[in-house]
Amino acid sequence: MFQRLYRWSMRVADSPRALWALGAISFLESMILPVPVDAVSTPIMLANKRKIWLVVLICTVTSVLGGVAGFAIGYYLYEWAAQPIIEFYSYEEQYKNIALAMQKNAWEITIVGGLTPIPYKLVAIAAGGVKIDFMVFLLASIASRGGRFIIIGGIMYVFGPPVKELIDRYTALVGWAVIILLVGGFASVYWVF
């Protein structure tokens, strides 16, 4: 399963449509999707080293814009849109805890949500839901999401060929590791918040 997905990702990674798809997935991941954007950005970076910094820029801009959309959903459409999203992911308790923490430490919570596997979409919706200062949210989002993608881009730029060889050789193991990290991010929301 993982090998097929990885091979498909590597084949389409160098196509012109890949960057459009990356932008769309990055935007939606920051607002509602459970799929990590790294599953799309990493193959594009590995397929073409010259595109790494363009990928970083696209991910940063579209992820922050998705976060802004999530903020708007929490701010303006809480009952109509945010609450169903929170309930769909069974985040009711985590949302309450993040919203409470957000009122005291908006900058820090946004930074942590933007850098770690804690779902950034939940942080964005909570930030809007408790109506924190938009500029604090925006600047923390730019810093954390940009920082995250710069770190990943830097790793791919410096260690790209060995990473690609490792993934090529151990695709299934890497796939399971990504799933474990994803589940760990969701679990951390439950246990931390």
Secondary structure, 3 states (H helix, E strand, C coil): CHHHHHHHHHHHCCCHHHHHHHHHHHHHHHHCCCCCCHHHHHHHHHHCHHHHHHHHHHHHHHHHHHHHHHHHHHHHCHHHHHHHHHHHCCCHHHHHHHHHHHHHCHHHHHHHHHHCCCCHHHHHHHHHHCCCCHHHHHHHHHHHHHHHHHHHHHHHHHHHHHHHHHHHHCHHHHHHHHHHHHHHHHHHHHHHC
